[in-house]
């Protein structure tokens, strides 16, 4: 307008506008003074809101409830066992002890001898092989004996997640015993085995070679 550019700051622009237009009316000047004041108040309020939001983000008490977990509490849940056995704790267990624990803490959901109940079947039937990719049977035909690729995964899952009504309540020895019992029912180990961190990681599961590394990111086309 009239050969001059609009400054980015609205206050400066309004000042120049008043001078250029040579507005002499007191009433109109009052209007522009009010506009000045309102724009300053708006900017100040916006800055205050931004500062308040930033302070909330930096605060450690955003939600104002709860408390930081203790190291002991974190350690109780920071449990994981890798396929190669890394993370397996000290302890041992037998098939006979596992059978007793299973009857009292597992059988209600998974049925007698792991044959299935209100929850998944855990034991493969005689001659039951690895399920074909076109079998839409879910975990009804995917058991420890014909589908799980690592024995260490069995220990890891029981340790962290079982029994369903009290996950994490089993001792390491109890988990070793339950693992031994379920592996025995699936005809993978003998009844005399004393399972521990050393021999558990060396067990080769029937379905071990049925899984491959997902390498799809290395190819541009299906192969």
N, C-alpha and C positions, 0 to 999 in steps of 0.2 A: 504494500500500500504506500503510495506517494514516494516510492524509491527507497524505503528503508525495510530492513529485515526484522522479523519478529524475534526478539531475544527469547532464550529458553526460560528465563526466570519471569514469571507472570508479574511480579511486583515491578520489575524494571520496565516491562512492556507497558504496564498501566501508567507509570510515571511519564514515559515518553509520549504515550497517547494523549495524556492530559495537556502536556506542553504543546504538542503539535496542533491539537484542535483548539487551543486557547479558550478553554471553557471557563467562563467567568461567573457562571451562575452558582451562587452559594449552595443551592439545593442539589444541583448535579454534582458539585464537588463533594458534598456530604455523602452522596450515594457512593461515589468512588472511594471515599475514605472508609466507608462501611465495608466495601468490597475488599479493600486492602486488609482490614482487620479480620474478616471472615476467612480469607485465603491463608493468612498467617496462623489463625487458630486451627484450620483444617490440617495444614502441614505439621504443626506442632503435635496435634492429636495423632496423626499418622505415624510420626516418629516415635511417639510414646508407645503406641500399640506395637510397633516393630521391636522396640527395646524390650517390652514386656514378654513378647513371644520368644525372643532370643534368650532371655533370662530363664524362661520356663524350659527351653530345650537344653540349656546347660545345667539345669538343676538335677540333682540325683533323687529328688523326691517329687517327681512329676505327678504320680498317682496318689501319693500320700497314704499308702497302705502297704502292709507287708514289711519284710526285712531281708537283707542280703543272706543268702544261704551260707552256712558255715562250711569249712573245708571238710569236716566229717560228713555232713549231709551230701555234699557234692561227690565225695569219694564213694558213698554207698550206691550212687546211680551211675557213676562214671565207669561203667563196666562194658567191655567189648572184647570178644575173642576173634581173631582173624583166622582165615582158612589155614594158614601155616602154623597155627598154634600160639602165635604171639598173643599174650594176654591171659593165657590159661593160668589159673592160680594153683597153689599147692593144695594137695588133697588126694583122696583115693576113694574108690567105691567098688562094690561087688554087685553081681547080678542078684543074689539072694536078698541083700539089703534093699536094692532097688525095687524088687518085687513088693516088699512090704510097704515101702514109701508110696509106690504107685497105687496100691490098693486103697490107701488112706487119703491120698491127696490128688490123684489124677484119674482114677477109674470112673468116678461119677460122671465126668464129662466125656472122656475118651473111650469108655467101655472096658469090659474085661479083656485083659491082655492086648490092649490097644486096638481092638477090632472096631472101634467107633461107637459113639453114643450120641449125645446131644451136640457134641463137637467132633472135629475131624478124626478120621481113622488114621492111625499112626503106623500100622504094620501092613506090609505088602502080603498079598495072598500068594499061595504057591503058584509059581509060573507067571506071576504078574510082572510084566516088563515095563520099561519106560514108556509113558503114554505118548501116543502119536500127537503131532502138532494139531491135527484136526479133531481131536477128542475134546469135546466141550464138557468135561466132567469136573472142572475145578479141582478142589483138593479131595474129592471123593476117590480119585484114582491116582493122586500124587502123594505118596507116603514116604516115610523115612527110608524104607528099603528099596524103592524103585525110582525115587526122584531127587532126593537130597544129594548134592555133590560132595559135601564135606561133613565129616563126623563132628568137627569142632563147632559147626553151626548149630548142631543139636544142643551141645553144652551151652553155647552162648544164649540161645533162645530160652532154654529152660531157666538159666540163671537170672535173666533180666525180666522175664515175662510170666513165669509160672510159679505157683498155680494162679489161675486167672483172678481169684478173689483175694490173693495176697502175694502179688509179684515181688520178687526180691527177698522173700522170707526164707528161702531154702539155703542151707549151708553148702559150702563147696563140696563136702563129702556126699551130701544128699544128691547134689546135681551129678556128680560122678557116678553114683550108684544108679540113679534114674537113667542116665545115658547108657550105662552098661546094660541095664535091663532091656531098654528099647532096642539097642543094637543087637542084643541076643535074640529077642523076639523076631527080628528081621533076618536072623541067620547070618549075621555079619561077624559076630565074635562068639567065642565059646562061653559056656556057662561058668568056667573056672577063672575067667579073666579078672584081674584086679586093675581097674581102669585108673589112669593117672595122667598127668600132663605130658608125659613122655610117649606113652603108647597110644593115647587118643589121637594125637596129631599125625601119627603114622598110619592110621586106618584108612584104607582105600575103599570108598563107597562104590556100590554097583553102578551108580549113575555118574560117576566122576568124569568119564570121557564123553558124556552126552551134552556137555555145555562147552561153548566156545567164546572167546573174547569178542566183544562187540566192536567190530572194526569198520562200521559203516561210514564213519567220518573220513576214512582213508580212501574212499572210492566215490566216483561221481555217478556211477550207474550201479544198479543192483547186480549182485554176483552170487 
